[in-house]
Amino acid sequence: MIHYPLVSIICLCYNHGRFVAECLTSVFNQSYPAIECIIVDDCSTDTSVPIIQNLLRTQDQLITNRQNLGICKSFNKGLQLAKGKYIVDLAADDYLLPETIRQQVSYFETLPEEYGAIFGEAILVNEAGNKIGTWYKRDEGGQLIQSVPQGDVFAAVLAGTPILTVTAMTRKVVYDALNGYDESLLYEDFDFLVRASRHWKYAFKDEYWVNYRQVAGSQSRNQQTRRAKQLESTFMVCKKAAAMIRTPEEEIALLWRLKQGIKQCFYLEHYSLVRKYATLHESLKPLSASYRAILWACQLRVPFYQIYRGYQKIRR
């Protein structure tokens, strides 16, 4: 008899009424037979909940938050109910390809236990579901032309090399060992990558696993707004990472990340956070003259945000 390890898909929904049916249908239509779906609605004010209730199967579970708790707390509520060997964190505006879970489990089962997570490629789609590209760079023939880190990816994560977490499948023992997502933070992926990659390896498979919807108002876009609240969470993760550094390569990667934080917070006029990043950097290595000039500009409260926004529009 073929053994199918149970996979727990934790689907987080907040005002995704336009997309949640497509997301859940992609879960229910998977070719892999051993899946439990745990949906956590984070106090949506649209039609999300009735749509979900209409689609639920007997083996599925729905948690409806009475107040908006955010991504990290909502996911952890779902994680408490999960019984699977493997966990998939699926946003309700994304959707899986039909063979995704089967391909992921098949690959994961060939790897030693030192690999805590696997990830793959995503098709980028717009709000209408039309393909607009792929996450990783490819040539005209569809061949991957971008280097993707594998194995010990801790330094790569700090250096900003993209690990596509929306395509990830993770061993539940990893989540259990790390106590899930850090509920003191506003977003989860950078922090969890840092903590998990410190203790486990990551493996990449060049297969399309997720249709990744690009939606206005997403967390990543919100981080580019003036004095964005998510910036504080990013700094807290960097502070954690500083205590985990083991090699000169990792220190160089973190110093790069801290410099990026200084510049971003300056552009977004989050001056107090610029000073925090600078202090953390100088605990490892003195800042160069150019970055000291940024600190001086912060003291003068130089209004740089509108210039930064204009530059971003030109780049697009």
Secondary structure, DSSP 8 states (H G I E B T S, - for coil): ------EEEEEEESS-TTTHHHHHHHHHT-S-S-EEEEEEE---SSSHHHHHHHH--TT-EEEE-SS---HHHHHHHHHHH---SEEEEEETT-EE-TTHHHHHHHHHTTS-TTEEEEEEEEEEE-TTS-EEEESS-B-TTS-B-S----BS-HHHHHTT----GGG-EEEHHHHHHTTSS-TTSS--HHHHHHHHHHHSEEEEEEEEEEEEE--TT-HHHHTTSTT-THHHHHHHHHHHHHTT--SHHHHHHHHHHHHHHHHHHHHTT-HHHHHHHHHHHHHHS---HHHHHHHHHHHTT---HHHHHHHHHHH-
